[in-house]
Amino acid sequence: FSQGGILAAWTALRSSEAFAGLLLCGTTGAYGFPEMEDSDGRSVEGLNVLQLHGGRDNMASLDRAQSGIEHLRRCGCLAHFSLHHDVGHTISTAMVSEAREWLVQRLPADCGAKTSGPPADDEPLLGCPAKGLCPQPP
């Protein structure tokens, strides 16, 4: 969210590790990032990105957020921008629902992840094909 989204986008674009997806909320994301060159040895070709943004966000401008998503598309990401017209610089219930559906579609069905709520404190988040994002059964 917000400044953390800028850091998340930068990390996804610069990391040598592959990411399962990139979820951005209320941020300008990759706005103003330098163009990536093939010589960087990194590829985000096909990286799924969902960027949720409030139409009334006065902290992260809509123009810059849309420029950021265009930058991700130029880098080869499969980027979707979702505008929530009556939302400010926050995460609405509708945004959470949209993000949840997007995540459910991308997590492996056989990893043991619950379909609602966060993992319990005693559920480890290791060893999953989704790179540690899924709770493992005991």
Residue pairs with C-beta under 8 A, 6 or more apart in sequence:
1 25
1 26
1 27
1 91
2 25
2 26
2 27
2 59
2 60
2 89
3 27
4 27
5 24
5 25
5 26
5 27
5 28
5 29
5 51
5 60
6 27
6 28
6 29
6 30
6 31
8 22
8 23
8 24
9 22
9 24
9 27
9 29
9 30
9 33
9 68
9 72
10 30
10 33
12 19
12 22
12 44
12 47
13 30
13 33
13 36
13 42
13 44
13 72
13 75
14 40
14 42
15 42
16 41
16 42
19 44
19 47
20 48
20 106
20 107
20 130
20 131
20 133
21 47
21 48
21 49
21 50
21 102
21 103
21 106
22 47
22 48
22 49
22 50
22 72
22 77
23 49
23 50
23 52
23 99
23 102
23 103
24 49
24 50
24 51
24 52
25 51
25 52
25 53
25 91
25 95
25 99
26 52
26 53
26 54
26 57
26 59
26 60
26 89
26 90
26 91
27 51
27 53
27 60
27 65
27 68
28 60
28 61
28 64
28 65
28 67
28 68
29 51
29 65
29 68
29 69
29 71
29 72
30 68
30 69
30 71
30 72
30 75
31 64
31 65
31 67
31 68
31 71
32 64
32 67
32 68
33 68
33 71
35 71
35 74
36 42
36 44
36 75
43 76
44 72
44 75
44 76
44 77
45 76
45 77
46 76
46 77
46 78
47 72
47 76
47 77
47 78
48 77
48 78
48 106
49 69
49 72
49 77
49 78
49 79
49 80
50 79
50 80
50 82
50 98
50 99
50 102
51 65
51 68
51 69
51 72
51 79
51 80
51 81
51 82
52 82
52 84
52 91
52 95
52 98
52 99
53 60
53 62
53 65
53 81
53 82
53 83
53 84
54 83
54 84
54 86
54 87
54 88
54 89
54 90
54 92
55 62
55 83
55 84
55 85
55 86
55 87
56 85
56 86
56 87
56 88
57 65
57 87
57 88
57 89
58 88
58 89
59 89
60 89
62 83
65 81
66 81
69 79
69 81
72 79
73 79
82 95
82 98
84 92
84 94
84 95
87 94
87 95
104 115
106 130
107 113
107 130
107 133
107 134
108 128
108 129
108 130
108 134
110 129
111 128
111 129
111 130
111 134
111 136
112 128
112 134
112 135
112 136
112 137
113 128
113 130
113 133
113 134
113 135
114 135
119 125
119 135
120 135
123 135
123 136
124 135
124 136
125 132
125 133
125 134
125 135
125 136
126 132
126 136
127 136
128 134
128 136
